[in-house]
């Protein structure tokens, strides 16, 4: 297992870095947190508050998508937003549809989760719509309700590139200001209405976007690069652990683990962003996240996130509830089954379709940047 890594300390080295292996490991941590959260042994693992793993996913998504978009803009003069959408569609939709199909078979034919059969099939039209988050925010304990996070991310992928990289192309201050303002504003409705619960998660994604903008600017990169040192990395990690632990103490969720506090997303997302920054810089002490096992879990984290309840359900059928030893065996079997299923989907569906998406996106014609014909806006340089 590799435990030492070469730290990225200079801006040019940062711009040349094409892959962030420790972030793949962090994605694996996020997925495992969610798996533990959904295991039946909540009395053993509930203190981990694994639902926070979804917020980690959100911060990572905002950071990675915005970083890649900024670099494409630098290289080509503008983000190829049509190609971006093609890549996203082939990255997300095939695995999502296959996973939903597995749930239909498991619930409708095999009989897994039979007690939830009616609500599940009632929710399927929502899962096939652009709003798969509706069942999660309107009911509790519906099979496949974890698709809510995909509904949030899909709309982010649709709107954010158009706002930040078409409407505000090369207006660095404007889009940074937009991301900061939205990150703050979108968490406010949750303080006044339960309807705000569907808006607040975007704050976490936008915090990741803010980090990407700051890392892309040479002056602010110089300050953030300190997080690449081992002491600063451990300080950021300790902050995230503390904030994570406070969610167990103060319980900011309503029934069904829907975030109900306006004070959750920004503190947690900021702490997660600091850790993300340190890991992207390959900070000292982060090598274990670049190990083969952690990167493997991160690589299959998307199908693992969507299908792990099926692996856990099979393990629950085979292994009856019992004491600590029995529950550890149940969790181990459920995790292995979940990883095996996720890997199968990754190899048979995810990887081939990602390649197809990249190939089709590569056919998108690269046109010379044109002025943005929007009132009050003009092309600007950073």
C-alpha positions as a LaTeX table, in Angstrom:
\begin{tabular}{lrrr}
\hline
Residue & $x$ (\AA) & $y$ (\AA) & $z$ (\AA) \\
\hline
Unk1 & 0.00 & 0.00 & 0.00 \\
Unk2 & 1.40 & 3.38 & $-0.97$ \\
Unk3 & 1.55 & 5.73 & 2.01 \\
Unk4 & 3.66 & 8.62 & 0.65 \\
Unk5 & 2.67 & 10.94 & $-2.17$ \\
Unk6 & 4.24 & 13.83 & $-3.98$ \\
Unk7 & 2.61 & 17.04 & $-2.82$ \\
Unk8 & 1.42 & 19.62 & $-5.35$ \\
Unk9 & 2.76 & 22.93 & $-4.07$ \\
Unk10 & 3.02 & 25.20 & $-7.12$ \\
Unk11 & 0.31 & 26.72 & $-9.28$ \\
Unk12 & 1.77 & 25.39 & $-12.54$ \\
Unk13 & 1.94 & 21.89 & $-11.10$ \\
Unk14 & $-1.69$ & 22.26 & $-10.01$ \\
Unk15 & $-2.79$ & 23.28 & $-13.49$ \\
Unk16 & $-0.87$ & 20.34 & $-14.97$ \\
Unk17 & $-2.48$ & 17.80 & $-12.62$ \\
Unk18 & $-5.03$ & 15.85 & $-14.65$ \\
Unk19 & $-6.24$ & 13.45 & $-11.97$ \\
Unk20 & $-6.71$ & 13.60 & $-8.20$ \\
Unk21 & $-6.40$ & 10.04 & $-6.89$ \\
Unk22 & $-7.06$ & 10.87 & $-3.22$ \\
Unk23 & $-10.42$ & 12.37 & $-4.19$ \\
Unk24 & $-11.36$ & 8.99 & $-5.62$ \\
Unk25 & $-10.59$ & 7.56 & $-2.18$ \\
Unk26 & $-12.68$ & 10.28 & $-0.51$ \\
Unk27 & $-15.56$ & 9.36 & $-2.80$ \\
Unk28 & $-15.14$ & 5.81 & $-1.55$ \\
Unk29 & $-15.38$ & 7.02 & 2.07 \\
Unk30 & $-18.59$ & 8.89 & 1.21 \\
Unk31 & $-20.11$ & 5.78 & $-0.36$ \\
Unk32 & $-19.15$ & 3.56 & 2.58 \\
Unk33 & $-20.71$ & 6.03 & 5.02 \\
Unk34 & $-24.00$ & 5.71 & 3.14 \\
Unk35 & $-23.74$ & 1.90 & 3.13 \\
Unk36 & $-23.24$ & 1.86 & 6.91 \\
Unk37 & $-26.15$ & 4.25 & 7.29 \\
Unk38 & $-28.52$ & 1.92 & 5.45 \\
Unk39 & $-27.41$ & $-1.26$ & 7.20 \\
Unk40 & $-29.95$ & $-2.79$ & 9.58 \\
Unk41 & $-27.46$ & $-2.54$ & 12.47 \\
Unk42 & $-28.26$ & 1.12 & 13.05 \\
Unk43 & $-27.83$ & 0.62 & 16.80 \\
Unk44 & $-24.16$ & $-0.15$ & 16.07 \\
Unk45 & $-23.40$ & 2.29 & 13.27 \\
Unk46 & $-25.94$ & 5.07 & 13.77 \\
Unk47 & $-23.36$ & 7.21 & 15.55 \\
Unk48 & $-21.44$ & 7.44 & 12.27 \\
Unk49 & $-24.30$ & 9.53 & 10.80 \\
Unk50 & $-23.53$ & 8.06 & 7.39 \\
Unk51 & $-26.12$ & 10.23 & 5.65 \\
Unk52 & $-23.43$ & 12.94 & 5.68 \\
Unk53 & $-21.72$ & 10.98 & 2.91 \\
Unk54 & $-24.19$ & 12.49 & 0.45 \\
Unk55 & $-22.98$ & 15.99 & 1.37 \\
Unk56 & $-19.41$ & 14.87 & 0.70 \\
Unk57 & $-20.55$ & 13.72 & $-2.75$ \\
Unk58 & $-22.13$ & 17.12 & $-3.38$ \\
Unk59 & $-18.98$ & 19.06 & $-2.49$ \\
Unk60 & $-16.83$ & 16.77 & $-4.63$ \\
Unk61 & $-19.21$ & 17.13 & $-7.59$ \\
Unk62 & $-19.19$ & 20.90 & $-7.47$ \\
Unk63 & $-15.40$ & 21.05 & $-7.17$ \\
Unk64 & $-14.57$ & 18.52 & $-9.89$ \\
Unk65 & $-17.13$ & 19.66 & $-12.45$ \\
Unk66 & $-16.18$ & 23.32 & $-12.07$ \\
Unk67 & $-12.44$ & 22.60 & $-12.14$ \\
Unk68 & $-12.77$ & 20.60 & $-15.37$ \\
Unk69 & $-14.96$ & 23.29 & $-16.91$ \\
Unk70 & $-12.48$ & 26.04 & $-16.03$ \\
Unk71 & $-9.60$ & 24.12 & $-17.56$ \\
Unk72 & $-11.56$ & 23.41 & $-20.73$ \\
Unk73 & $-12.41$ & 27.09 & $-20.95$ \\
Unk74 & $-8.72$ & 27.99 & $-20.66$ \\
Unk75 & $-7.73$ & 25.43 & $-23.28$ \\
Unk76 & $-10.46$ & 26.06 & $-25.86$ \\
Unk77 & $-11.63$ & 29.57 & $-25.09$ \\
Unk78 & $-15.05$ & 28.39 & $-23.93$ \\
Unk79 & $-16.72$ & 25.42 & $-22.32$ \\
Unk80 & $-18.19$ & 23.06 & $-24.91$ \\
Unk81 & $-21.44$ & 22.89 & $-23.00$ \\
Unk82 & $-23.16$ & 20.61 & $-25.50$ \\
Unk83 & $-20.31$ & 18.11 & $-25.16$ \\
Unk84 & $-20.51$ & 18.56 & $-21.40$ \\
Unk85 & $-24.17$ & 17.57 & $-21.39$ \\
Unk86 & $-23.49$ & 14.55 & $-23.59$ \\
Unk87 & $-20.77$ & 13.31 & $-21.24$ \\
Unk88 & $-22.99$ & 13.83 & $-18.19$ \\
Unk89 & $-25.94$ & 12.01 & $-19.74$ \\
Unk90 & $-23.85$ & 8.95 & $-20.59$ \\
Unk91 & $-22.15$ & 9.09 & $-17.20$ \\
Unk92 & $-25.33$ & 9.24 & $-15.12$ \\
Unk93 & $-28.40$ & 7.94 & $-16.93$ \\
Unk94 & $-27.39$ & 4.38 & $-18.00$ \\
Unk95 & $-26.31$ & 3.29 & $-14.50$ \\
Unk96 & $-29.36$ & 4.98 & $-13.02$ \\
Unk97 & $-31.80$ & 3.22 & $-15.38$ \\
Unk98 & $-30.14$ & $-0.18$ & $-14.90$ \\
Unk99 & $-30.19$ & 0.26 & $-11.12$ \\
Unk100 & $-33.86$ & 1.23 & $-11.13$ \\
Unk101 & $-34.58$ & $-1.81$ & $-13.29$ \\
Unk102 & $-32.88$ & $-4.05$ & $-10.73$ \\
Unk103 & $-35.11$ & $-2.60$ & $-8.01$ \\
Unk104 & $-38.21$ & $-3.23$ & $-10.13$ \\
Unk105 & $-37.19$ & $-6.88$ & $-10.51$ \\
Unk106 & $-36.17$ & $-7.25$ & $-6.86$ \\
Unk107 & $-39.35$ & $-5.70$ & $-5.45$ \\
Unk108 & $-41.86$ & $-6.72$ & $-8.09$ \\
Unk109 & $-40.69$ & $-10.25$ & $-8.92$ \\
Unk110 & $-38.26$ & $-11.54$ & $-6.28$ \\
Unk111 & $-40.24$ & $-10.00$ & $-3.43$ \\
Unk112 & $-37.44$ & $-8.12$ & $-1.67$ \\
Unk113 & $-38.96$ & $-5.26$ & 0.29 \\
Unk114 & $-42.45$ & $-6.57$ & $-0.42$ \\
Unk115 & $-43.91$ & $-4.44$ & 2.37 \\
Unk116 & $-42.91$ & $-1.34$ & 0.40 \\
Unk117 & $-44.07$ & $-2.62$ & $-2.99$ \\
Unk118 & $-47.07$ & $-0.31$ & $-3.38$ \\
Unk119 & $-45.31$ & 2.98 & $-2.47$ \\
Unk120 & $-42.31$ & 2.01 & $-4.58$ \\
Unk121 & $-44.26$ & 1.41 & $-7.79$ \\
Unk122 & $-46.30$ & 4.53 & $-7.10$ \\
Unk123 & $-43.00$ & 6.45 & $-6.98$ \\
Unk124 & $-41.48$ & 4.89 & $-10.14$ \\
Unk125 & $-42.94$ & 7.59 & $-12.46$ \\
Unk126 & $-41.16$ & 10.18 & $-10.33$ \\
Unk127 & $-37.93$ & 8.18 & $-10.52$ \\
Unk128 & $-38.21$ & 8.23 & $-14.33$ \\
Unk129 & $-38.88$ & 11.97 & $-14.39$ \\
Unk130 & $-36.49$ & 14.92 & $-13.96$ \\
Unk131 & $-37.66$ & 15.09 & $-10.32$ \\
Unk132 & $-36.67$ & 11.80 & $-8.61$ \\
Unk133 & $-36.25$ & 13.73 & $-5.35$ \\
Unk134 & $-40.03$ & 14.19 & $-4.93$ \\
Unk135 & $-40.69$ & 10.80 & $-3.22$ \\
Unk136 & $-37.85$ & 11.40 & $-0.75$ \\
Unk137 & $-39.03$ & 14.85 & 0.26 \\
Unk138 & $-42.71$ & 13.90 & 0.41 \\
Unk139 & $-42.65$ & 10.48 & 2.11 \\
Unk140 & $-40.47$ & 8.32 & 4.33 \\
Unk141 & $-38.77$ & 4.98 & 3.73 \\
Unk142 & $-39.58$ & 4.45 & 0.06 \\
Unk143 & $-37.44$ & 1.96 & $-1.87$ \\
Unk144 & $-34.91$ & 3.74 & $-4.11$ \\
Unk145 & $-35.61$ & 7.10 & $-2.47$ \\
Unk146 & $-31.84$ & 7.62 & $-2.34$ \\
Unk147 & $-32.26$ & 8.73 & $-5.97$ \\
Unk148 & $-33.12$ & 12.14 & $-4.53$ \\
Unk149 & $-29.48$ & 13.20 & $-4.66$ \\
Unk150 & $-29.34$ & 12.38 & $-8.37$ \\
Unk151 & $-32.28$ & 14.71 & $-8.94$ \\
Unk152 & $-30.35$ & 17.50 & $-7.22$ \\
Unk153 & $-27.18$ & 16.86 & $-9.22$ \\
Unk154 & $-28.97$ & 16.49 & $-12.56$ \\
Unk155 & $-30.45$ & 19.96 & $-12.29$ \\
Unk156 & $-27.11$ & 21.35 & $-11.16$ \\
Unk157 & $-25.41$ & 19.84 & $-14.22$ \\
Unk158 & $-28.11$ & 21.36 & $-16.43$ \\
Unk159 & $-28.12$ & 24.90 & $-15.05$ \\
Unk160 & $-24.65$ & 25.58 & $-13.66$ \\
Unk161 & $-22.64$ & 25.36 & $-16.92$ \\
Unk162 & $-25.12$ & 27.68 & $-18.64$ \\
Unk163 & $-25.01$ & 30.21 & $-15.81$ \\
Unk164 & $-21.30$ & 30.17 & $-15.02$ \\
Unk165 & $-19.71$ & 29.28 & $-18.36$ \\
Unk166 & $-22.08$ & 30.64 & $-20.98$ \\
Unk167 & $-23.89$ & 33.61 & $-19.45$ \\
Unk168 & $-20.89$ & 34.62 & $-17.31$ \\
Unk169 & $-18.12$ & 33.29 & $-19.52$ \\
Unk170 & $-14.70$ & 34.48 & $-18.33$ \\
Unk171 & $-16.25$ & 36.82 & $-15.79$ \\
Unk172 & $-14.31$ & 35.45 & $-12.84$ \\
Unk173 & $-15.61$ & 37.83 & $-10.18$ \\
Unk174 & $-19.18$ & 37.59 & $-11.42$ \\
Unk175 & $-19.44$ & 33.82 & $-11.24$ \\
Unk176 & $-17.53$ & 33.57 & $-7.97$ \\
Unk177 & $-19.92$ & 36.12 & $-6.53$ \\
Unk178 & $-22.88$ & 34.20 & $-7.95$ \\
Unk179 & $-21.69$ & 30.94 & $-6.40$ \\
Unk180 & $-21.13$ & 32.58 & $-3.00$ \\
Unk181 & $-24.50$ & 34.33 & $-3.06$ \\
Unk182 & $-26.42$ & 31.22 & $-4.10$ \\
Unk183 & $-24.61$ & 29.04 & $-1.56$ \\
Unk184 & $-25.85$ & 31.36 & 1.17 \\
Unk185 & $-29.32$ & 32.13 & $-0.17$ \\
Unk186 & $-30.39$ & 28.60 & $-1.09$ \\
Unk187 & $-30.06$ & 27.34 & 2.48 \\
Unk188 & $-32.33$ & 30.06 & 3.89 \\
Unk189 & $-35.75$ & 28.71 & 2.80 \\
Unk190 & $-35.25$ & 25.62 & 4.94 \\
Unk191 & $-35.53$ & 27.85 & 8.01 \\
Unk192 & $-39.08$ & 28.87 & 7.05 \\
Unk193 & $-40.58$ & 25.91 & 5.21 \\
Unk194 & $-40.02$ & 22.20 & 4.72 \\
Unk195 & $-40.12$ & 22.93 & 1.00 \\
Unk196 & $-36.67$ & 24.49 & 1.37 \\
Unk197 & $-35.19$ & 21.06 & 1.99 \\
Unk198 & $-35.01$ & 20.49 & $-1.77$ \\
Unk199 & $-33.05$ & 23.72 & $-2.30$ \\
Unk200 & $-30.57$ & 23.63 & 0.57 \\
Unk201 & $-28.42$ & 20.77 & $-0.83$ \\
Unk202 & $-27.33$ & 23.02 & $-3.70$ \\
Unk203 & $-25.43$ & 25.06 & $-1.12$ \\
Unk204 & $-23.04$ & 22.15 & $-0.61$ \\
Unk205 & $-22.45$ & 21.75 & $-4.36$ \\
Unk206 & $-21.83$ & 25.48 & $-4.71$ \\
Unk207 & $-19.26$ & 25.44 & $-1.92$ \\
Unk208 & $-17.34$ & 22.94 & $-4.05$ \\
Unk209 & $-17.70$ & 25.32 & $-7.01$ \\
Unk210 & $-16.32$ & 28.20 & $-4.93$ \\
Unk211 & $-13.30$ & 26.09 & $-4.01$ \\
Unk212 & $-12.69$ & 25.34 & $-7.69$ \\
Unk213 & $-12.78$ & 29.04 & $-8.58$ \\
Unk214 & $-10.35$ & 29.92 & $-5.80$ \\
Unk215 & $-7.97$ & 27.11 & $-6.71$ \\
Unk216 & $-8.02$ & 28.21 & $-10.35$ \\
Unk217 & $-6.90$ & 31.75 & $-9.53$ \\
Unk218 & $-3.15$ & 32.05 & $-8.97$ \\
Unk219 & $-3.35$ & 34.52 & $-6.08$ \\
Unk220 & $-5.89$ & 32.59 & $-4.01$ \\
Unk221 & $-4.22$ & 29.28 & $-4.90$ \\
Unk222 & $-1.10$ & 30.51 & $-3.13$ \\
Unk223 & $-3.01$ & 30.85 & 0.11 \\
Unk224 & $-4.97$ & 27.62 & $-0.23$ \\
Unk225 & $-1.85$ & 25.63 & $-1.14$ \\
Unk226 & $-0.90$ & 25.66 & 2.55 \\
Unk227 & $-3.54$ & 22.98 & 3.01 \\
Unk228 & $-1.19$ & 20.67 & 1.13 \\
Unk229 & 1.08 & 20.47 & 4.17 \\
Unk230 & 0.57 & 17.64 & 6.64 \\
Unk231 & $-0.27$ & 19.88 & 9.64 \\
Unk232 & $-2.87$ & 21.86 & 7.70 \\
Unk233 & $-4.35$ & 18.68 & 6.22 \\
Unk234 & $-4.76$ & 17.11 & 9.67 \\
Unk235 & $-6.25$ & 20.36 & 10.97 \\
Unk236 & $-8.80$ & 20.38 & 8.13 \\
Unk237 & $-9.54$ & 16.69 & 8.70 \\
Unk238 & $-10.01$ & 17.29 & 12.42 \\
Unk239 & $-12.45$ & 20.13 & 11.66 \\
Unk240 & $-14.46$ & 17.86 & 9.37 \\
Unk241 & $-14.54$ & 15.11 & 12.01 \\
Unk242 & $-15.76$ & 17.62 & 14.61 \\
Unk243 & $-18.46$ & 19.04 & 12.35 \\
Unk244 & $-19.46$ & 15.52 & 11.36 \\
Unk245 & $-19.64$ & 14.50 & 15.02 \\
Unk246 & $-21.80$ & 17.52 & 15.86 \\
Unk247 & $-24.48$ & 16.23 & 13.50 \\
Unk248 & $-24.82$ & 13.28 & 15.88 \\
Unk249 & $-25.07$ & 15.60 & 18.89 \\
Unk250 & $-27.48$ & 18.20 & 17.48 \\
Unk251 & $-29.35$ & 15.98 & 14.97 \\
Unk252 & $-30.18$ & 18.48 & 12.19 \\
Unk253 & $-32.51$ & 16.05 & 10.40 \\
Unk254 & $-36.25$ & 15.43 & 10.35 \\
Unk255 & $-37.75$ & 11.91 & 10.13 \\
Unk256 & $-36.32$ & 10.05 & 7.15 \\
Unk257 & $-32.97$ & 11.87 & 7.59 \\
Unk258 & $-34.06$ & 14.93 & 5.64 \\
Unk259 & $-31.93$ & 17.89 & 6.65 \\
Unk260 & $-34.19$ & 20.32 & 8.49 \\
Unk261 & $-31.68$ & 22.89 & 9.75 \\
Unk262 & $-30.48$ & 26.01 & 7.95 \\
Unk263 & $-27.23$ & 25.73 & 9.91 \\
Unk264 & $-26.08$ & 22.38 & 8.52 \\
Unk265 & $-25.00$ & 22.59 & 4.89 \\
Unk266 & $-22.58$ & 25.53 & 4.92 \\
Unk267 & $-20.49$ & 24.48 & 7.96 \\
Unk268 & $-20.29$ & 20.86 & 6.84 \\
Unk269 & $-19.62$ & 21.74 & 3.19 \\
Unk270 & $-16.89$ & 24.25 & 4.10 \\
Unk271 & $-15.13$ & 21.69 & 6.29 \\
Unk272 & $-15.45$ & 19.09 & 3.52 \\
Unk273 & $-14.12$ & 21.60 & 0.97 \\
Unk274 & $-10.99$ & 22.22 & 3.05 \\
Unk275 & $-10.31$ & 18.48 & 3.16 \\
Unk276 & $-11.05$ & 18.22 & $-0.56$ \\
Unk277 & $-8.54$ & 20.98 & $-1.24$ \\
Unk278 & $-5.84$ & 19.26 & 0.82 \\
Unk279 & $-6.46$ & 15.92 & $-0.88$ \\
Unk280 & $-6.44$ & 17.47 & $-4.34$ \\
Unk281 & $-3.02$ & 18.90 & $-3.46$ \\
Unk282 & $-1.92$ & 15.39 & $-2.38$ \\
Unk283 & $-1.18$ & 16.55 & 1.15 \\
Unk284 & 1.22 & 14.64 & 3.35 \\
Unk285 & $-0.55$ & 11.92 & 5.30 \\
Unk286 & $-3.22$ & 11.38 & 2.64 \\
Unk287 & $-1.53$ & 8.50 & 0.86 \\
Unk288 & $-3.86$ & 5.87 & 2.32 \\
Unk289 & $-6.72$ & 7.40 & 0.32 \\
Unk290 & $-4.71$ & 6.72 & $-2.83$ \\
Unk291 & $-4.37$ & 3.04 & $-2.00$ \\
Unk292 & $-5.81$ & 0.48 & $-4.40$ \\
Unk293 & $-8.68$ & $-0.63$ & $-2.10$ \\
Unk294 & $-9.87$ & 2.92 & $-1.44$ \\
Unk295 & $-9.64$ & 3.92 & $-5.08$ \\
Unk296 & $-11.53$ & 0.78 & $-6.08$ \\
Unk297 & $-14.42$ & 1.69 & $-3.80$ \\
Unk298 & $-14.32$ & 5.24 & $-5.13$ \\
Unk299 & $-14.30$ & 4.01 & $-8.71$ \\
Unk300 & $-17.49$ & 1.99 & $-8.22$ \\
Unk301 & $-19.05$ & 4.46 & $-5.80$ \\
Unk302 & $-21.86$ & 5.57 & $-8.12$ \\
Unk303 & $-23.39$ & 2.12 & $-8.74$ \\
Unk304 & $-22.52$ & 1.20 & $-5.13$ \\
Unk305 & $-24.50$ & 4.18 & $-3.87$ \\
Unk306 & $-27.53$ & 3.28 & $-5.98$ \\
Unk307 & $-27.63$ & $-0.50$ & $-5.46$ \\
Unk308 & $-26.13$ & $-1.26$ & $-2.04$ \\
Unk309 & $-29.60$ & $-1.65$ & $-0.42$ \\
Unk310 & $-30.06$ & $-4.71$ & $-2.63$ \\
Unk311 & $-26.85$ & $-6.31$ & $-1.37$ \\
Unk312 & $-27.76$ & $-5.49$ & 2.21 \\
Unk313 & $-31.27$ & $-6.90$ & 1.70 \\
Unk314 & $-29.92$ & $-10.23$ & 0.43 \\
Unk315 & $-27.52$ & $-10.42$ & 3.38 \\
Unk316 & $-30.43$ & $-9.72$ & 5.73 \\
Unk317 & $-32.38$ & $-12.64$ & 4.25 \\
Unk318 & $-29.46$ & $-15.02$ & 4.65 \\
Unk319 & $-28.29$ & $-13.84$ & 8.10 \\
Unk320 & $-30.89$ & $-13.37$ & 10.83 \\
Unk321 & $-30.45$ & $-10.52$ & 13.32 \\
Unk322 & $-28.27$ & $-11.35$ & 16.29 \\
Unk323 & $-25.51$ & $-10.08$ & 18.52 \\
Unk324 & $-22.43$ & $-8.07$ & 17.64 \\
Unk325 & $-20.61$ & $-10.93$ & 15.89 \\
Unk326 & $-23.67$ & $-11.79$ & 13.80 \\
Unk327 & $-24.21$ & $-8.19$ & 12.79 \\
Unk328 & $-20.57$ & $-7.83$ & 11.81 \\
Unk329 & $-20.90$ & $-10.89$ & 9.58 \\
Unk330 & $-24.13$ & $-9.47$ & 8.12 \\
Unk331 & $-22.45$ & $-6.16$ & 7.33 \\
Unk332 & $-19.39$ & $-7.86$ & 5.80 \\
Unk333 & $-21.55$ & $-10.09$ & 3.59 \\
Unk334 & $-23.82$ & $-7.22$ & 2.63 \\
Unk335 & $-20.85$ & $-5.01$ & 1.78 \\
Unk336 & $-19.18$ & $-7.71$ & $-0.31$ \\
Unk337 & $-22.41$ & $-8.41$ & $-2.21$ \\
Unk338 & $-22.93$ & $-4.68$ & $-2.76$ \\
Unk339 & $-19.37$ & $-4.18$ & $-4.03$ \\
Unk340 & $-19.68$ & $-7.20$ & $-6.35$ \\
Unk341 & $-22.93$ & $-5.86$ & $-7.82$ \\
Unk342 & $-21.49$ & $-2.37$ & $-8.16$ \\
Unk343 & $-18.38$ & $-3.70$ & $-9.88$ \\
Unk344 & $-20.48$ & $-5.71$ & $-12.31$ \\
Unk345 & $-22.51$ & $-2.62$ & $-13.25$ \\
Unk346 & $-19.32$ & $-0.58$ & $-13.46$ \\
Unk347 & $-17.72$ & $-3.01$ & $-15.92$ \\
Unk348 & $-20.81$ & $-3.88$ & $-17.97$ \\
Unk349 & $-22.57$ & $-0.52$ & $-18.06$ \\
Unk350 & $-20.73$ & 2.42 & $-16.55$ \\
Unk351 & $-17.31$ & 2.18 & $-18.22$ \\
Unk352 & $-18.54$ & 1.33 & $-21.75$ \\
Unk353 & $-21.17$ & 4.07 & $-21.70$ \\
Unk354 & $-18.71$ & 6.65 & $-20.35$ \\
Unk355 & $-16.44$ & 5.82 & $-23.27$ \\
Unk356 & $-19.37$ & 6.17 & $-25.65$ \\
Unk357 & $-20.26$ & 9.54 & $-24.16$ \\
Unk358 & $-16.72$ & 10.81 & $-24.52$ \\
Unk359 & $-16.59$ & 9.60 & $-28.11$ \\
Unk360 & $-19.85$ & 11.33 & $-29.01$ \\
Unk361 & $-18.84$ & 14.47 & $-27.12$ \\
Unk362 & $-15.60$ & 14.53 & $-29.07$ \\
Unk363 & $-17.59$ & 14.93 & $-32.26$ \\
Unk364 & $-19.06$ & 18.19 & $-31.00$ \\
Unk365 & $-17.67$ & 20.93 & $-33.15$ \\
Unk366 & $-15.36$ & 23.36 & $-31.38$ \\
Unk367 & $-16.35$ & 26.84 & $-32.43$ \\
Unk368 & $-14.43$ & 30.02 & $-31.83$ \\
Unk369 & $-15.75$ & 31.91 & $-28.79$ \\
Unk370 & $-18.33$ & 34.55 & $-29.65$ \\
Unk371 & $-19.41$ & 37.55 & $-27.59$ \\
Unk372 & $-22.26$ & 36.84 & $-25.22$ \\
Unk373 & $-25.27$ & 38.70 & $-26.54$ \\
Unk374 & $-26.85$ & 39.30 & $-23.15$ \\
Unk375 & $-27.91$ & 42.75 & $-21.87$ \\
Unk376 & $-25.31$ & 44.31 & $-19.66$ \\
Unk377 & $-22.70$ & 41.63 & $-20.31$ \\
Unk378 & $-19.57$ & 41.74 & $-22.41$ \\
Unk379 & $-16.66$ & 39.36 & $-22.85$ \\
Unk380 & $-14.15$ & 39.85 & $-20.09$ \\
Unk381 & $-10.82$ & 38.35 & $-19.14$ \\
Unk382 & $-9.75$ & 37.13 & $-15.73$ \\
\hline
\end{tabular}
